[in-house]
Amino acid sequence: MKKSIFKYFILAGLTLGSVSCDRSFDEINVDDSKIYEPEVSSFLAPIQYNMACVGYLRANDFTFDIMQVSLDFPNEGNTLSRYNITENTGAGFWNNSYKWIKQVYDMRKAAIDSDDKNYEAIALILNAWIYSNLTDTYGDVPFTEASRLEEGISQPKFDQQKTIYLQLLDDLKRANSLFVTTKQLTGTDLFYNAGTDTNGITNWKKFGNSLSLRLLTRILKRNGEVDVNARIQEIVNNPTTYPIFLSNAESAKLNVTGAAPLMPPIARPQDFTTGRAASEFFVETLKANNDPRMAMFFGQAKELLPPQANIGYKGAPTGYAYGTVFNYQPSNMNQNLAKGPLNILIFPYAELQFILSELAYKGIISGSAQTFYENGVKATIEQWGAVVPANYLTNPNVAYNATFERIMLQKYVSLFFVDQQQWFEKRRTGYPVLPNNGGLLNNGVMPSRLMYPPNPRVLNTTNYQAAVQLMGGDNINTKMWWNQ
């Protein structure tokens, strides 16, 4: 198995190493099509590994700060955790996403050429996963004309978000119909081991349909303009045709073994905690829950004066007022979160349960919002290998109380380390309610998007300007289609 994984990474021309969300991977020519006719199976593992790492680092470098999971500490400057956003905040994310979108594009073409329905379906799912994160970050982005340099398109037009969403949802529906569950993959699959596991292809179907529910829930405000509710009901009411995740074992995730080539995204664990503190909001939320993962996620705070005794779990307030003096060293994140072996969460079962809880709460689907909620709460803990305490669901801070705010707070907890999903959901729903501790910029308003990075602005100026005009400005407070 180890040799097999190496084979597919080598075929893709991939050099593994540490990467950063805002620092691009080494520029390596991974397009072998001009020299060879690559096997369709050679594309999958490198795409999975690299885009999973992009998501992991995006959570670590961006989402943690903006969603009050952690913060640069100590700091008095204009940091990301204070909503200081520049055109370079998402540059690495943009560049890496389009780099691997090109590989997905080539993978799909190779699958069609070889009449391999399973790889074609997987390419559609991967494309929807990556593109949905891109458009949810920026709004309108190059889509229909992207990855087509070989056809002479070096300056692709920007597609509107509505167009992108409708196509991705149609692609996911098509993927569901393409899968041949009796046929295994011919190469390495890092998510579901579908080359040897007889359940692998079925799990891919479940991933695609669960991803459809994520995207449909994100655009709930556009129901009527788009048949959102009807498409949700089509999936949820027909589990035989449209299977979805039923357990943590079926979650989309990447197991990083810690042995080459599957190395952790952060090369040195000490870099994970240098100049950082855990955020007071996240620490206190988990503390109030009596969450059994406290020691798994955090170190203990300490007194500043000798003997620097532990004082329990205590974070620093994100965006604290300038001039604040601390009489303790706040809790930090646990370095083990950056060490192998570890699982990088792509789409956890817990997230799906909270989606279903919201949909039931709003009367869009049948079923018990409380049952879905409690399934999500339990799965959130168990996906990290922890055990749910016997009285956990009766804790007044955790117990279902028939409010949307409670559902979304626990969903926020479940999305720890899931790329940018906490931020997307905060923008969509307004939850969780994050405190303004006196030092937030942008008038304390959560940014609604990122500005386009320099590459499209400089190298694709005409199409960039057209997109900006149509969206209403390239600034962090411009709301995108699904949130208008």
N, C-alpha and C positions, 0 to 999 in steps of 0.2 A: 504493500500500500504506500509506504514511504517513497519507494522508487517511482511509483506511479505518479504521485503528487509532484515530485521533482521533474518528471518528464514533461508534464503539462506546463509548469512554470517556465521551463527552459524553452519549450516550443513557442511560448509567447514572447520570448526575448526579454524576460523580466528579471531585473536585479532587485532583490529584496533588501530593505534597509529601513531605518527609522524615517518617518515622515512627519510633517506638521501640517495642520489644516490650512495654514496661511503660507506655507512654504511648499512649492510644488515638488512632486516626485522628480527624481533624476530624469532628464529628457532622454528617453530611449525609444528608438524606432521599433514599435511592436507590430507594425503592419507588414506581415510577410507576404501579402498577396501579390506584390509585384515580382517576387522571386519564386515563391512556392504557392501551391494550392493547399492552404492549411486545413487540417482536419477540423471539423466543426467542434469536436470534443476538446480541442486544444485551447479554446477561448474561455471556457467557463470558469475554471479555478482561478486564473489570474484576475478576472473581473470580480469574482466573489471576494477574494482576499483583499484586493486593493480598495474596492468601494466600501467594504466593511470597515477597513482601517480609516477611510475618509470619514465615515459616520462616527466612529469612535472618537477620532480626534476633533471632529466638529462639536461633539458633546463636550469634550474636555476643554477645548480652546474658546468656544463661543457660548454654547447653551448654559454651561455651568455658571458663567458670569452674568449673563443677561437674565437668567431665571433664578438667581439667588440660591444656587447650590454651593458655589464657592466664590472666592474673590481674590484678587491680588492683594497681598497684605505684607507689610503695611503699605498704604498708598495715600498720597494727597493729590495725585495727578488726575488727569482726565482719562480714566481707564474705561474699558469696555463695561465693567460692572456698574459704572455710573452713566451708561448709555452714550459713551463717546464712540461714535461710529464714523469710520472714514471709508473712502472708496476702496481701500485695500483690506477692509475687514473680512471680506469674503472672496478675495482674489484667488487664493489657493483652492478654495472649494469649487469655484467656477471652473478653473483650469483643469483640475483633476476630474471633475464630473464629465466635462466634454471630452477629455482624453479617453475615458473609459466608455462613454456613450459611443464613441467611434468603434470600439471593440465590440460592443453589443450590436451595433449596426452590421459590422462584418460577420459576426456570429450568426445573425439572423439570415443574412444573405447566403452564407455557407450552408445553413440548415435547409433553406429553400432549395438550393442547388442540389443538395444530396437527398432531398425529400425526407428529412428527419423531422417529423411533427413535434416530437418532444423537445428537441433543441429549439425549434422555432417558437414553441409556446414559452419556453423558459426565457428566450431572448425578449419576448413581448413583456413578460413580467419584470425582468431586470430593467428594461427601458422605462416602464411605468414607475418603478421604484425610484430610479435616479432622477427622471424628469419631474416627477411630482415634487421631490425635494427641491429641485432647482426653481421651478415656477413658484413654489410656496415661499421661497426665499426672496426672489426678485420681482415676480410678477410675469410680465411678458418676456419671453426668451426665444432665441433661435430654436426652431423645432423641425418644421417640415423640410427646411433647406439645410439643416445642420448635417455634418458628417458626409458632405457630398463634394468635397474638394476634387475628387477624381472626375467628377462631372463638370468641373469648371466653376463651381460655386464657392468662391473664397470669402464672400461677404453675404452670409445668409440673412434673410429677413427675420424679424422678430414676430413670432405668432402671439396672438392674444391668449390670455390665460384660459378663457372659456373654450377656445378652439383646442388648446392642449388637453384640457381636462376631458372634453368629450371624446377626443381620439384615444386617450389613455384608457378610459373606461370601456370603449369599444374594443380596444386591443386586449384588455384583460378578459372580456367576455369571449373573444375569439380564442384566446389562449386556453380557456377552460374547455372549449369544444375540440381543440386540437389534440390534447393529451391522449396518448395510448398507454393506459395504466398497466397493460400486460407486457410492455416492452421496457427494458431497462436502458439506461444511458450507456454509451460506449466508452465513457471516460470518467475522470474524477469529478465528483460533486461535493463541495465542501459544506453545503448546507444540509443536505438530506441523504448523501451517500447513495444516490439513486442509480449508481452503476452496479451496486450489489444488493441493496436493500429493496425488497419487493414492495415496501410501502413508500418508497422514495418519490415516485411519480405522483402518487395520490397526495402526498404531502405538498408537492409543488402546486397541485391544483388548489389545495386548501390555502396556501400562501397567496395565490393569485386572487381568489375570491375574498379572502380576508382583507387584502390590499384594496380591493374594490370597495369594501365597506368603509375602510379608512378614508378613501377619497370622497365617497358619497357623503359621509358624515361631515367632511370638511366643507362641502358646498351645500349644506342644508338650507342656508339662507336663499339659495337660488332655486329652490323647489318652485315649480310653476314655470319658470324660464327653462328649466331642465326637469325631466321626469325623475327627480331624485328619489322621492319616497317610493315610487313604483319600482324603481330598479333595486332599491334596498329590499323591498318586500319580495321581489322575484328571487333574490339570493337566499334570504333567510327562510322563506316558506318552501324552498325546494332543496333540502340538504342532499338529496341523492344526486341531483344534477349539479348543484353548486355547493360542494362540501367546503366547510370552513374549519379552522382550528378547533380541536376538542380538548386539548391538554397542553401543558408546558412542553411535552416531548415533541409536539408538532410545531412549536415556535420556529420562526426563521431566525437562525443564529449561526455564528461561525465560532467553532471551537479552535482557539489559538493554543496550540500545545506547548509553545515555548521552545520547541525544537525546530531547527531550520527545515523547510522554508517557512513554517508557520510561526513566525516570531511576533511578539507583542508590538503594537504600533509605536509605543514609546520605548526607545532603546535603553534608557537609563531610568530606573524607577524613581531615583532621587529627583529627576526633573519634574515628576508629577506633583511633588509637594513643595518644591523650591518657590519661595516668595508667594505663598498661598495660604489661605485659611478657609475652613469650612464656613458657610454662611449661616448666620443665626436663624434665618427663616427655615432653612431645610433641616438643620439640627433640631430646632424646637418642634417642628412638625413631627419628625420621627420620634422624638423624645415623648411627646404627648401621646403618641400612638402606642408607647411601650414596644417599639419595634425591636425585634430580636436581632436585627442586623447592625445595631449601633457600633459595636466593636469592629465589625466587618468593613464599615464605611469610614469610620472616623478614629482618630487618636484623641486622647483626653486633653483638655485644656490644663494649663499649669499656672501657678502663681509666678509672678516675675521675680520676687525676692527669694533668696535661698531659704530652704532647700528646694525651691521650685516644685512644691507638692502638687500632685494631680488634684483638680477641682471638678472632675466630671466632664461631661460633654457640654461644651459651650462655644458657639461660633461667634464670629464677628458680624455686626450688622452691615449688610451690603449697602454701599453708597452712604456710609456714615458721614456725618457733618464734618467739614474741614475743621481741623484743630482738635478733634476728639482725642482724648488721652485714654489709653487702655492700661488697666492695672493687672492684666493677665495676658498670657499667651494663648490665643484661641485654639480650639481644636483644629486639626488639619485633616485632610483626606488621608485615607490609609494607603500606603504605597503598594499594598498587595493588589489593589485595583488595577495597577499597571504591570503586574507580573504575570507570566504564564505559569500554569495553564489558566486561561480565562475564556469566558464566552462573550463575544460581541453580539449584542442584541440588535437584530434587524427589524423584526416585527414580533413582539412577544404575545403569547396567548392572553396574558393579563390585559394588554391594551385592547384586544378584541372584546373581552368581557365587559370592559368599561364602555366601549362603543355600543354594545348591545344593551347595556344598562341605560345609557342615555336615550337610545332609540325607543326602548320600552317606556321609559319615564315620560317621553314626549308623545307616546301613543302611536308611534310610527310602525312598530311591530308589536306582536303579542308577546306574552311572557312576563315574568316577574323582574322588574327593575332591581329589586332587592337581591334576588337570587344571582343575577348577573353581576351585580356590584360585589357581593360577598365572594363569588368565584374569583373576581378580579383581585380583591384584597388578598385572598389566600395565595393565588398564583403569583402575585407580586413578591411575596416573601419566599415562596418555594422555588422560584426561578433562580434565586441566588443560593440555593442549597440550604436554606435555613428552615426551621420548623415553626409552624404557626402555634403560638401559645394557646392553651385551652380556652382562655377567657378573652381572646383578642377581639372577637367580633362584638362583645358586649361592652367594650371600652367606650365610654360616651364620646370620645374623640374619633372613634372608628365606626361605631354602630351606624347602620343605615338610618338616616333621618328624613328620607323622602325629599331631599333638597338637591337641586342640580349642583350647587356649590360643593356639597360633600362628595358627590360622584367625581367632580373634576379635581378636587384636592387629592383624592386617592389615586386618580389617574395620573396626576402630576408625579406622585411618588413612584408609580409603576413605570414611568417613562425615564427614570434615572438612567443615564448613559445611552439613550436611544436617539442618536443624532440630534436633530433640532426639533423633535416632536413636541417637547414641552413648550417651546416658544410658539410654534404654530397653533397649538391648542389655546394658549393664553390669548393670542391675538383673536382667535375665533370666538372665544366664549367670555373673555374677561377674567377667567379663573385660572389659577388661584389668585386671590387678592394679595399682591405683594406690597410690603411696606415701603414708604419713602422715608428713609432715615435722615434726610436733611441734605444729602449731597448728590442727588440725582440730577443729571443734565436733561435737556429736552423738555423742560418744565415738568419733569417726573413722568412723562408719557412714554409708555412702552413703544419702541420702534416698530413700525408696521411692516417694514421690509428693509433690505439692504440696498445701498446704492450699487449700480453696475460698476464692476471693476474696470481698471484702465484698459485692458485688452479690447473689449468690444467698443469702448468709447473712442479709442485712438485708431484701431484697425478696421472698424466697421461703422464709421462715423455717420453715414447717411441713414442707415437702418437704425442705429442707436438713437439718433435725433428723432426719427419718426416714431419710435416706440415711446420715448420720453414724452413727446407731445401728446400721444394718444392716451398715455397713462395719467397724465396730469402732473408730470414732474419727476425728476430723478432724485427724490429725497426720502428720508427714512420715515416720514409721516404719510406718504401716499398710500392709501388703502387699495388693495388689489381686488379683483373682480369678486372673489368668493366672500369677501369681508365688507362689501359696500352695502 
